[in-house]
């Protein structure tokens, strides 16, 4: 059974930093495309960042570019989202997502929830002004 478990969320003041983790279990394949999405109250889930395993390419939403960094440690079966210079508008539940196997998905496709097979339960990030 595949599980993705996010951690690292919490309450932080504007300008602060958090690092989210996404630990996966049950995935026999370490070749994983990983994405992070978020959903604020009353809004649709939106893309935040993604990394494509085949070439290490990374993609970011314009709203987080330059502030957030996605990475993955395959030895630990864990993905990360380093979030710096946080803003109140970053407040949301953050979800990690995984697509096992070597892909050459385009950056556009990796921005879509359809690219991923597995999802975590989410972790709340709240940024106070």
N, C-alpha and C positions, 0 to 999 in steps of 0.2 A: 504494500500500500504506500503510495507516494504522499508525502506531506511536506508542505512548506510552512515554516514557522517564522514569523517576523518578530523582532524585538528591537528595543532601543528608542521607542517613541516616548513622548512625555510632554511636559510643559516647559517652555523656554521663552525668554524675553526676546524681543526683536533684536536682531543683530547677533544672536547667539548661534550655536552649532549643535547638531545632533548627528549621530551615525546610526542608521538603521541597519540591522542584520537580517538576513533571510537564510535560515538553515534548512537544507533539504535532506530528506531521508527517503529511502526506498527507490531512488533513482540509480539504476545500474550504469547509466551512461554519464560520464563526466563532461561530455560535449553538450553544453547547455546554453541556449540563448536565454538571457534573463532580462526581464523588464520590471520597471517600477511604475505604478499608476497611483493616482490618488482620487479621493472622492470627498468633496466638501458637502456639508449638510445642504440638502435641497438641490444639489447639482449632479450632473452626470460624471461618471468616472472618466478621468482624463490621463493621458500619457504624461509621464515625467522623464524617464530615461530608459535606455536599453543598451545592451552589449551583445554583439554577435560573436559567438565563439569562434567561428571559422577564420576570422581575420582580426578579431579584437576591436572591430569598429564600434564606436559608441555614438549614441544619439541622445539629444536632449530637447525638451520642450524649450521654446524661446524664453519662457518665463523663469526658467531655472538655469539657463546656460551661464556658465561662469561662476555659479554659486554651488551647484551640486556636482558630485562626481560618483559615477557608478563603477563598481569593480567586482571581481569575483576571485575567490581563493579556492581553486579546485581541490587542493589537498584537504581543505577543511569542509568541502561541500557547502560553502557559505558565500552568499553574495552580500554586497554592501551598498549603501547609498549614503555618502557623506554629504551633509547639508550644512552649508555655511551661510552667513549673512541672512539668516532667516527673517521672513517678513510675516506680518499677520495674515496676509493672503495665502501663505503656505499652509495654514491650518486645514487639516483634512485627515481622513483615515488613509494610510498608505498601505498599498498592497504590492507584494512581489509576485511575479509570474515566471513560469519556466516553460521552455520548449526543448525537450531532449532531442539529441541527434544533431548531426552536422547539417546546417542549413546555409543557404545563401540568400536568405530573405532580404529584400530591400529595406532600406531605412524606413520607407513609408509604411511597409507592411508591419515592421516591428513596432511601429507606433500604434498599431491596432490591437485590441484585445483578442482578435481572432487568431493572432499568431501564436498564442500560448495555450498549452494543454492543462497546466496546473497552476493553482492560485493559493496563496496564503489567506489567513483569516483577517489580516489587517492589523495595523497598529496605529493608535491615535497620536497625532502630532498637533500640539496647540501652541501657537506663537502669540504671546501677549504684547500689546503695544506699550 
